[in-house]
Structures are given as structure tokens and as C-alpha cells.
């Protein structure tokens, strides 16, 4: 699939992915503003700001003005915040491209942050925090970040603390946006039945006059670990949810394709080793996943599952044993080819719609400042060898890199630390 990239005079990058056979169009704006750009006192502001951008603009003074206009177009729209970026998007019938472009850009550029709406939204965000804390399979991911990176931006909750949320004022949003929502830190992505000419016309008209600024940088992650670590959160749950994580490499590492295949061997699909072991053989849980999670200056490989409380020790031992096998034995040719085709096939299936395509190219451009297409990524996966997997397993599956985050009816971490060894 072909795409084009143009840079406006103010530094804003515009990526267009024409999809002639697709009846939809997606407009996505990504900006380098996430929880890793925050300070302790304002942790949570990136996410709160994302909410506030939908509460009214100069042109559309109320939240209902925004939602009603997009609903009338049959549009799907939303926003999201991560550690390193925030995104705003709308997807609709391609004939409405210019209209959704106008709304998304208005939200991004001209939000007014009404005081009354801000006060109400504090309650909404606190309930969002409560919701995720009530979902142990989701909240255990936050605990893993806390365990790995401690009291630093990479270890903080993206939604922030309830105390921070309650203390935030309108000026906090104005100042944060001024410091981070800058053209040189922004990528505009349009995918669907549109032409580059149409996209650049709208981009220059609306974004061309936006002034540059001095972008605030984020704190670089510092990693330090010499032995296995664990973080146990007591909760009276019907099953124990855990994440086993080992420190790996950042977004730019040449090892990432190998890690992707390694994750596929362990937890990619219902025929993967851990799915077969935990679900089909042991009958201890419903879900199990394994994948590498990368950021611009750090990364970790994780295995997560929800299992029978009474058998958690047995499960952890079984998972660690499967990891050790990858260190000691090469993956067979048949299994390796199966995993590669599974990964490539799933990648293609995940890129059928214009919004998925926009995220695929936009995320690469924002964080890496270059994009590779699906065929290039598939070729990288096909090149991975059994020897590379074994060597990399030996590098990452080490006791000094091993971490366990767990939510369940347990209070002590010492019994789990005794199990944590490869």
C-alpha cells in the first residue's frame, strides 16, 4: 500500500494513505503529549486534556455541538492517550471527508476548556480510574509499569491520581497545551478514499498558519535491576491475574521482529505453546497472551493470564518452564513457519479499515519519524530464524530481568519470589 508524506513550513507532518476501494475516510491527529511528558504534580493532565478537547471550541461552543454534528454524519469518533502521544480521530463515509477534517482539527486547535465542564469532567475521570481498578486484567498492566519504572513518568498511571485530577485548574490545560500541542510535534494522517491533493489543501488551509514553539522534552527512562522483583496487590478476586515481564529493547531495536515471533511461539493464537499448556492441558484459565511492548527509550516482553487462584504457583512454574525451553531448544521449522504466517495474517486482518491503516502509519511516523508498509514488516518477520529466537531468549529470560505483577487474594510477595527463576 502506497502512502505519501509532506511536511508543512511549520513542521507539521501530513501523511496520506489513498485507499480507492475503501468507502470510508479517517482523519487522525497525533501529538507527542502523553504521561511521560508530565511532572508528578500534574500527572494525568495529558489524558484530562484529551477529554476537555471535546467539551467545546470557539466554533462549536458546547460538547453537544461536536457530538451532534459528527453523529449526523454517521461518524465514528474518539480520542486516546498513551505514555508518549495523544490522538484524536473521526471516521465516516468518504464523501464527508472535509467535514470530519474540520471537526477534528477544530477539536485539536481551538478547544476552549469551559470551567463548568472541567469541574463535571473531574467526576467522569475519577470514575474511569475506578472502572479500570475494578478490572484486574487491565489494572495489573498498570502495576507492571509501576514495578518496572517506579516513581518516574514511565511508571505513573496515564489517568493520573485522583488527588491530581481534583486539583487541576483551567490554566493548567492552557499552559500544557501551549507547551506540547505544537506543529513540529504533530502528525496529521488521512486514510481512505481521498487524494493527496485534497488532504494537502485542507491541511494548508487549517494547519498552515499554526505557529511553531519550543517543545518540552520527556524524562529519559532509567532502568536498574539486579534480581527478580514482584508487586502483589491484594484483592478478593475469583481468579488471579498476573503479568510476567522481562526488560527488553526500545522501539528502534533490530531485535523487535525476533521478539514478535518469539511472542507468537509462546502466546500467538490457540495453537501457541502457552495456550495449549494453560488452557488445553492444565485447564487453569481462559486467556493467555505474550508479546513485546516497546516505547521510544525502553521496552519489555510480557506474558499475562488470568488463572485459578489455587493453582497460581503451578501456573507460574509452567510459564517459566516454557520460557526456559526457548533458551535450550530451537523452535522446529514447522512451528516457526506456522507462527510467522499467523503473525502476518493477523497483521493484514488488523489493517482492513481506514482507521486501522491511519493508526498503523501514524504511530510509526510520530515516534520513529519514518514508516514501513505492511509488506516490509512481513518480510522482516519471514527472515527470523530459529537460532535468532534461541539466542534472544537467552538474552532476555534472565533472573535479573524478571518481574511479576499480580492481583489476587494474596498479601505476601516472598512465596512468589521463590518461584521467580529461569
N, C-alpha and C positions, 0 to 999 in steps of 0.2 A: 504494500500500500504506500503510495507516494504522499509526501507532505512537504510543505514549504515553511520557511521561517524568514521573517523580516524583522528588523529592529528599527523602531521609530527614532527620531532625532533625540528624544528624551530618554532613550534607553529601554523603553518598554518593548518586550519581545512578543511578536504575533506569530502564532503557529496555526496554519490552516491545513486541514486534512479533508480534501474533497471525497465524498462518497456518493457517486452519482446514482447508484441503485438503492440508496437508503432514503426512505421518505421523510426522515426527521433531520433536525439540526440541533446541536448542543452548543451553547455558549458558556465557557468556563473561564473564570478569572482566578488565578492562583497567585498568592503573595507570600513572600518569606516573612511570615509572622506567626509564631507558634509559641508553645510554652517554654522552649529553650531560649527564647529571646526575652524572657521575663526576669524580674527580680523576685526575691522572696516576698516582699511586701505587696506586689501586685500579681502574684501567681494566680492564673485564672482569667486574666484580662483579655488574652487573645480570643478565648472561647466566648467570654461575655460580650466582647465587641462584635463577634460574628452574629450573635443573637440580636444585638442592638441595631445592626445594619438593616434589619428587616422591619424596624419599628417606625420608619418614616424618612422621607427625603424632602428636599425643597420642592420638587415637582410632585411628589406623592406623599403628602404630609402624614398620613396615618398608615398603620400596618395593613389595614383592610384595603387600602387603595392599591397596595402592592399585590396582595394575595388575590384580590378580586380580578385585577387585570390579567394576571397570569392564569388563573383558573378559567377565565373566559376564552383563553387561547387553547385550552386543553393541555396546558403545560405541566410538566413535572419539574419541580424546582426545590432547591435546598442549599445548605452550606455545611461545611465541616471544618474542624480544627484538629491539627496534629501537633507534634512536637516542633516541626520545622516549617509548617505552612498553614495557611487558611485558604479555603476555596469557596467560591460562590458560583452556582450554575443554574441554568434553565434549559430544558429540552422541550421541543414542540414540533409540530408539523413544520417542514422546511419553509413553507410559504409565510410563516410568521417570524422568520429569522430576524428581520430588522427590529421587530417589536420586542422580542425577548432580549436582543442585544441592548436595546435602550433601557430595559428594566434592570438587567444585571449590572450594566455599567453605572446606572443611577444609584443602585444599592451600594456599589463599591466606592463611588466617588463622592456622593452627595448626602450621605446619611446625616441626620440632624440630632440624634440621640436625645429624644424628648425626656425630660426629667421624670414625669409621671410614669412613662413606660419603663424607664430604668428601674424605678422602685418596684414595680409589679414583677419585672423580669427576674429580680433577685430571688423571689419565691420560686419561680419556674426553674431556675438553675439549681437552687438548693434541692428541689425535688428530683431533678435529673441526677444530681450526685447521690441522693438517697436511693434512686432506682438502680443505679449501677452497683451500689454497695449491697443491694439485695439480690444481685445476680452474681453468685460466687464464681461461675465460669468466666465471667467478664472481669470482676474485681480482682481476681487472682493475677491478671495481667498487670494491673497497677502495682500490686505487691512485688512482682518480679522486677519492675523498673526501680522501685524503691530499694530493693535488696541490692541490685547491681550498681546503682549510681548514687544512693544515699541522699543526703540533703543538698542536692545540686539540681539545676534545671532539668537534666535528663531523668532525674528520679522523682520529680514532682508530678502530681496529678494534673492532667491537662485542664480539667474543670476547675482546679484551684481548691482552696479551703473555704468552708462556709463563712469563716470569720472575714476572710478577704473579700468575698462576694458582698457581704453586708456592708463593708466599709467603703466600697468603691463609689466614686463621685463622677459626675458628668465630665469634669475636666480631665480625669484620668483617661477616659476614652479618647477625647480630643487630642491630648498630648501623645498618647500611644500611637494613634493612627497617623499623626503627623510625623512621628519618628520612623515608622515602619511601612506604611502604605505608600511607597514611592515607585515611580515608573521603572527605575532600574532594578527593582526587586520584584517586579510583576511580570507574569506571563499571561497573555490572552490567548485562549485556544478555542477554535471553532472547528467542529467536525460535523459532516453531514452533506446534504445536497446543496452545497454553496460553492461559490468560486472564490479564489484568492482575491480577485478584483473587488468583489462585493465586500469581503471581510476587511480589506485594507481601506476601502472607502469609509466604512463605519468606524474603524479603529482610528484613522487620522482625524475624522470629524469630532469624535468624542474624547479620545485619549491624547491626541496630538499636542494639545496646549497644556497638559499637566506638567507642572514644573518638577525638575529633579530636586533631590535633597541629599542629606548626609545620612546614609543608612546605618542604624545601630547594629553592631555585631552581636553574636551569641557567645556564651561562655563555652570554651572547648572542654570536651569531656575528658576527665582524668580517670584512668582505670587502675585499680590496685587490688590484687587478691593473691593470697598465698596458700589458701586451704579451702575446702568446701564450706559453703555458708548456707544458712536456712532462715527463712522468715515464716513463722507459723501464726495464723490468725484463727483464734477460736470462734467457732460458730456452730450452733446446733443444726447441722445440715443432714439430709438423708444420704448424701454421698460426699466423698472428699474430692475436691477439685485441686489439682496441682499443676505447676509448671516446673519442669526441669530445664535449666538453661545453662549453656556454656558460652563464654565470651568468644566471639569470632572476629570478623573484619568489617570494615566500613563499606559504604555504598560503591566505592571506586575499586574495590579489591578484585583481582583477577580470579580469586577463588570462588566467587559467588555462583557461577554456573555449576561448579562441582558441588557446592553446598546445596544448591537447588535439587540436584539429582540425589544426593545423599538423603535429603529430606523426603524425597519421593520414595526411596527404598524403605525408609522407616515408617512413613505415615501418609503416603500419597495414594489414596484410593482404598477400596475394600479388600484388595489383594495384597496390600502392603504388610510388612512384617509385624508391625505393632498392632494393626487392626486384627490381623489373624491371631496374634498371640493373646491380646487382652480380651477381645470380643468373642472370637470363634473358639479358641482353645480354653481360656480361663473363665469366660462368661462374667467378667467383673465390671464392665462398663459399656456405655453406649457410644461415646465418641472418643477418638484419639487423633491428635494432629502432630505433625512435625514439620517445621520449616525454619528458614533463616530470616531474621528480621534485621534490616540494615538502615543506617542513618548516615549522614554525611561524615561523621567522625567516630562512629562506633557501630557495633553490631553484636547480635547474639543468636545462637541457634537454640530453638526451644521445642520441647515435647510437652504437650498438655493433654490432660484427660480428666474425666470425672468417673470415680470408681467406688465400689463397695467400701464403706468405712472400715469394716473388719479386715479387709484384705489389702489395705494400702501398703503395708510393708512388703508384702509378697509382690505387689504390682511394681513398686519402685525397683525392687531387685530384678524383676523380669525385664524392665525397660533398660536398666543399666547393663544387663547381660546382652541385650540386643545391640547396644552401642559398642560393647566390647567385641562382639563378633565382627563388626565392621573394621575394627582395628586389626584383627587377627586373620581374617579371611577375605579374599577378594569376592566381590559380587559376581555371580555367574553371568555369562553372556545373555542368556535368555531373559533373566530377570532384569538385567541392565537395559536391554532393548525395550522391554515392556514398560519400564519406568519412564524412559525417555519419551516414548510415544504417548504415554499417559500425560506427562507434563506438557508436551507440545500441543496435544489435542485439547487439553483443558485451557491452555492459553488462548487458542483460537476460539474456543467456545465462549471465553470470557470477553472477547473483543468483537462481538457481533453488532452491538448497538453504538450509536454515535456518542453517547455519554461515556461508555467504557473506553472507546477509542480516544476521546478527549483527555481522560484521566491518564491513559497509558502514555501518550506523548507529552502531555503537560507536566506530569510528575518528573519525567526524565529531564525535560528542558529546564524546569525550575531549579532542581537540585544538582544536576550534572552539567547543565548548560550545553547539552547535546542529546540527541535522541537516536535510538536504533529502532528499526522496524521489526515486525514480528518474525520475518524470515531470518534476520540476522541473529535474533535471540534464539530461534530454533536451531540454527547452525551451531551456536555455542554449546547448546545442550547436547546435540548429537556428537560433538567432539570429545565429551567427557569419557574418560577411561576408568576401568575398574581399579587400576593402580593409583590413579589420582584420588579416587574415593577413599581407598585404604590409607593412603598417605595423609590425607586431610583429616580423616577420622582419628589417626594417631596424634595429630597436632591439636585438635580441639577437645577430644574426650580425655582430658587430664583432670586429676583431682583438684589441682589448684585453680581450675577454671569453672568448677561445678557449683551450681546454685539450685536451691529448691524453695519455691514459694508455694504455700499450701493453705487452703481454707477448709476447715472441718472441725469435728468435735475433739480437738487436741490442744493442749496448752504448752507442752514442753517440746523443745526442738532437739534436745540431746539424743533421744531414741532415733530420730531421723538422721542426724549427723553420723550415727554409727553405720548407717546403710550407705551413705553417700561416698562411694568409692568405685572407681572403674577397675 
